[in-house]
Amino acid sequence: MAGNNTNQNRRRPAQHRRRRPSGVPVMLVIVLLIIAMLMGALAGYVIARKTDTHLYELQEANDRITELENTLTLIGYPVDDEADPQAWLYDSNAGEGALSDLDGSGWNDAEDDLWVDDGLLTGTLPEDTDPVVVAEYDGGQLMSSDVIPEYNDRLTTLIFAGYSAEEVAESTMNEVLAYLVSERLIAAKAQELGLTELNEEDLARINAEASEAYESQLADYIAFADNGGGSREDAAQHMAEENGVTLESITEELKANWWSQKYREHVVQDVTVSDEEIQAYYDKLMASQKETYTAYPDEFEYAHMTGETIVFHPEGYRAVRDILIAFTSEQDADTAAALVEQVEGGSADDGVKAQMDALFAPLEATAQQVQEKLAAGAPFADLMTEYGCDTALEEEPLRSEGYYISDNSYVNSVEYVEGAMMLEQPGQVSAPLRSMFGVHLVEYIGDVTPGEVPLADVVDAIRAAALSEKQDAYFEQHRQALLEAANVHYYPERLR
């Protein structure tokens, strides 16, 4: 049941979430959420500045967690396994609510202030200075006005990932200077070869990629609007008005940068991989996945959901899929989230449980109708289409393969995992399971065979991945050769 396609950028399900250990203060959770939103906005800004639309994909969940932990470390919160979660107290009395604390007005230790001018973002450069020449090469010059935005983007990203500006500023500047000069050299070579002109084949590929990218982003907007209840029209309007993203804008961006892809294809066109190289890549991936998935099984679950090539299955996993009767009101979903959190944290009293019963009653009535249709012989897949499932399960192969979960699964909600793991035979369907997103009916598809996946089962995906890695290395060597031949002189000191 392993995924065999490394090139599918599937969306992570919006309806499930990593479980949070009990005992963490509620106000700390608020801080985490606010920091996550700020970092998400920053990541979106950097991606928009640095990445072509057709290469857009969601960040891996483990990266987000690492970034949050690093940020907490920066502001003094202990994140090691033995740390007392109550030791870091959120000072809600220092200002008027959470945001006033986070803006620095209520911070007690000036040295730890996240927001003062000489604090977290030290090292970025002002963008409103007069341009100066910062690099010269055969055929051209590089100006500071071209370098500073790229440098600030990269440095800011590194800082929010937990690096010290003092430690990475110089290396980041050197990387940016070399990268931007090489991009100009590559553009000149592409023009010499006539690769900047678009032909009919180029336009057909551009239109296909633009359509795929637009539909993917549109699906993400729909999935995250009202817990999957957003309409296509509303999502398209929001993308256009709030973010300036339309099918036409994506198409034009691809057209403007298509020469870069054509040039890379031209450079690496003769690169191939041997059977020995394919075996070596498989062995390397096997060793890596055995170590990672054994220590962090949730990474295995995420890898399957996101369509990565899997060559090792940990013990104890089964495949499931679900019919979701979702809340149609954002307010109801928010209320459910708060109530479920209390129940999972063990702090729910009879009043909370009664409130939950009333809130979930309409959804459970619909779930009962679904159960009756299942009992009458209706196929589970047909009812997934009729009543709904979370957005990731709308697509193959995940729709047929389902999610991979175990007793210790972190990818899905507590109720989902516990109810799914209680099923005894493949084909069985759970009782209605409550979650913050609604009511789930979960089908047990089958067990995931543990151990190594034979190379023959994933050879096409491994060959493609090994070839891509070799092509990347070859193109990087080509980039360095262009720099060496261009007699480049750098003047980073002019930026200080």
ChimeraX attribute file (.defattr): number of C-alpha atoms within 10 A of each C-alpha:
attribute: neighborCount
match mode: 1-to-1
recipient: residues
	/A:1	19
	/A:2	19
	/A:3	21
	/A:4	20
	/A:5	19
	/A:6	17
	/A:7	13
	/A:8	11
	/A:9	17
	/A:10	20
	/A:11	20
	/A:12	22
	/A:13	22
	/A:14	16
	/A:15	21
	/A:16	17
	/A:17	14
	/A:18	13
	/A:19	14
	/A:20	14
	/A:21	8
	/A:22	11
	/A:23	10
	/A:24	14
	/A:25	14
	/A:26	10
	/A:27	14
	/A:28	16
	/A:29	12
	/A:30	14
	/A:31	17
	/A:32	16
	/A:33	13
	/A:34	15
	/A:35	17
	/A:36	17
	/A:37	12
	/A:38	12
	/A:39	19
	/A:40	14
	/A:41	12
	/A:42	16
	/A:43	17
	/A:44	14
	/A:45	12
	/A:46	17
	/A:47	16
	/A:48	12
	/A:49	12
	/A:50	12
	/A:51	10
	/A:52	14
	/A:53	20
	/A:54	19
	/A:55	10
	/A:56	15
	/A:57	14
	/A:58	12
	/A:59	11
	/A:60	13
	/A:61	15
	/A:62	12
	/A:63	11
	/A:64	15
	/A:65	12
	/A:66	13
	/A:67	21
	/A:68	21
	/A:69	18
	/A:70	19
	/A:71	23
	/A:72	17
	/A:73	14
	/A:74	19
	/A:75	13
	/A:76	11
	/A:77	18
	/A:78	16
	/A:79	14
	/A:80	10
	/A:81	7
	/A:82	7
	/A:83	11
	/A:84	13
	/A:85	17
	/A:86	11
	/A:87	10
	/A:88	14
	/A:89	11
	/A:90	16
	/A:91	15
	/A:92	14
	/A:93	11
	/A:94	15
	/A:95	16
	/A:96	11
	/A:97	12
	/A:98	18
	/A:99	15
	/A:100	15
	/A:101	19
	/A:102	18
	/A:103	14
	/A:104	18
	/A:105	14
	/A:106	19
	/A:107	18
	/A:108	12
	/A:109	8
	/A:110	11
	/A:111	11
	/A:112	15
	/A:113	20
	/A:114	18
	/A:115	15
	/A:116	14
	/A:117	9
	/A:118	11
	/A:119	13
	/A:120	20
	/A:121	19
	/A:122	16
	/A:123	19
	/A:124	16
	/A:125	16
	/A:126	11
	/A:127	14
	/A:128	8
	/A:129	11
	/A:130	8
	/A:131	16
	/A:132	15
	/A:133	16
	/A:134	20
	/A:135	21
	/A:136	17
	/A:137	19
	/A:138	12
	/A:139	10
	/A:140	13
	/A:141	16
	/A:142	20
	/A:143	16
	/A:144	20
	/A:145	18
	/A:146	16
	/A:147	23
	/A:148	22
	/A:149	16
	/A:150	18
	/A:151	21
	/A:152	22
	/A:153	18
	/A:154	19
	/A:155	26
	/A:156	20
	/A:157	18
	/A:158	17
	/A:159	22
	/A:160	20
	/A:161	18
	/A:162	18
	/A:163	17
	/A:164	17
	/A:165	19
	/A:166	11
	/A:167	9
	/A:168	14
	/A:169	21
	/A:170	14
	/A:171	12
	/A:172	17
	/A:173	20
	/A:174	14
	/A:175	13
	/A:176	18
	/A:177	24
	/A:178	16
	/A:179	16
	/A:180	16
	/A:181	24
	/A:182	22
	/A:183	15
	/A:184	16
	/A:185	19
	/A:186	20
	/A:187	18
	/A:188	14
	/A:189	15
	/A:190	19
	/A:191	13
	/A:192	10
	/A:193	12
	/A:194	12
	/A:195	18
	/A:196	20
	/A:197	12
	/A:198	15
	/A:199	9
	/A:200	8
	/A:201	9
	/A:202	15
	/A:203	15
	/A:204	11
	/A:205	13
	/A:206	21
	/A:207	19
	/A:208	13
	/A:209	18
	/A:210	24
	/A:211	17
	/A:212	14
	/A:213	21
	/A:214	23
	/A:215	15
	/A:216	18
	/A:217	21
	/A:218	22
	/A:219	21
	/A:220	20
	/A:221	20
	/A:222	21
	/A:223	22
	/A:224	16
	/A:225	16
	/A:226	19
	/A:227	21
	/A:228	23
	/A:229	15
	/A:230	16
	/A:231	16
	/A:232	14
	/A:233	11
	/A:234	14
	/A:235	20
	/A:236	20
	/A:237	15
	/A:238	16
	/A:239	17
	/A:240	14
	/A:241	11
	/A:242	8
	/A:243	9
	/A:244	11
	/A:245	18
	/A:246	20
	/A:247	17
	/A:248	13
	/A:249	15
	/A:250	22
	/A:251	21
	/A:252	15
	/A:253	15
	/A:254	22
	/A:255	18
	/A:256	12
	/A:257	13
	/A:258	20
	/A:259	21
	/A:260	17
	/A:261	12
	/A:262	15
	/A:263	20
	/A:264	17
	/A:265	14
	/A:266	13
	/A:267	14
	/A:268	18
	/A:269	10
	/A:270	8
	/A:271	13
	/A:272	13
	/A:273	15
	/A:274	11
	/A:275	9
	/A:276	9
	/A:277	16
	/A:278	21
	/A:279	16
	/A:280	14
	/A:281	17
	/A:282	22
	/A:283	14
	/A:284	11
	/A:285	17
	/A:286	18
	/A:287	12
	/A:288	14
	/A:289	22
	/A:290	19
	/A:291	13
	/A:292	14
	/A:293	18
	/A:294	16
	/A:295	11
	/A:296	14
	/A:297	24
	/A:298	23
	/A:299	19
	/A:300	23
	/A:301	22
	/A:302	20
	/A:303	18
	/A:304	22
	/A:305	24
	/A:306	22
	/A:307	21
	/A:308	20
	/A:309	19
	/A:310	23
	/A:311	24
	/A:312	23
	/A:313	23
	/A:314	20
	/A:315	15
	/A:316	14
	/A:317	22
	/A:318	21
	/A:319	22
	/A:320	25
	/A:321	26
	/A:322	26
	/A:323	26
	/A:324	25
	/A:325	25
	/A:326	24
	/A:327	23
	/A:328	16
	/A:329	12
	/A:330	14
	/A:331	11
	/A:332	15
	/A:333	20
	/A:334	15
	/A:335	16
	/A:336	22
	/A:337	16
	/A:338	12
	/A:339	21
	/A:340	22
	/A:341	18
	/A:342	15
	/A:343	15
	/A:344	16
	/A:345	14
	/A:346	10
	/A:347	10
	/A:348	14
	/A:349	10
	/A:350	8
	/A:351	9
	/A:352	15
	/A:353	15
	/A:354	10
	/A:355	13
	/A:356	17
	/A:357	12
	/A:358	10
	/A:359	18
	/A:360	19
	/A:361	12
	/A:362	14
	/A:363	20
	/A:364	20
	/A:365	13
	/A:366	15
	/A:367	22
	/A:368	15
	/A:369	11
	/A:370	22
	/A:371	20
	/A:372	12
	/A:373	14
	/A:374	15
	/A:375	10
	/A:376	9
	/A:377	9
	/A:378	13
	/A:379	11
	/A:380	21
	/A:381	16
	/A:382	12
	/A:383	18
	/A:384	21
	/A:385	12
	/A:386	11
	/A:387	14
	/A:388	19
	/A:389	24
	/A:390	24
	/A:391	21
	/A:392	23
	/A:393	25
	/A:394	14
	/A:395	11
	/A:396	11
	/A:397	17
	/A:398	22
	/A:399	19
	/A:400	16
	/A:401	20
	/A:402	23
	/A:403	24
	/A:404	28
	/A:405	26
	/A:406	21
	/A:407	14
	/A:408	13
	/A:409	20
	/A:410	21
	/A:411	25
	/A:412	22
	/A:413	20
	/A:414	23
	/A:415	18
	/A:416	23
	/A:417	20
	/A:418	17
	/A:419	18
	/A:420	28
	/A:421	19
	/A:422	11
	/A:423	16
	/A:424	10
	/A:425	12
	/A:426	14
	/A:427	14
	/A:428	14
	/A:429	23
	/A:430	19
	/A:431	18
	/A:432	25
	/A:433	20
	/A:434	23
	/A:435	24
	/A:436	24
	/A:437	26
	/A:438	23
	/A:439	26
	/A:440	28
	/A:441	25
	/A:442	25
	/A:443	23
	/A:444	23
	/A:445	20
	/A:446	18
	/A:447	17
	/A:448	18
	/A:449	16
	/A:450	13
	/A:451	12
	/A:452	14
	/A:453	16
	/A:454	11
	/A:455	16
	/A:456	8
	/A:457	14
	/A:458	19
	/A:459	15
	/A:460	15
	/A:461	21
	/A:462	26
	/A:463	20
	/A:464	16
	/A:465	19
	/A:466	21
	/A:467	20
	/A:468	16
	/A:469	14
	/A:470	17
	/A:471	21
	/A:472	14
	/A:473	13
	/A:474	15
	/A:475	17
	/A:476	12
	/A:477	12
	/A:478	17
	/A:479	18
	/A:480	14
	/A:481	12
	/A:482	18
	/A:483	20
	/A:484	12
	/A:485	10
	/A:486	17
	/A:487	11
	/A:488	17
	/A:489	12
	/A:490	17
	/A:491	15
	/A:492	16
	/A:493	7
	/A:494	12
	/A:495	17
	/A:496	5
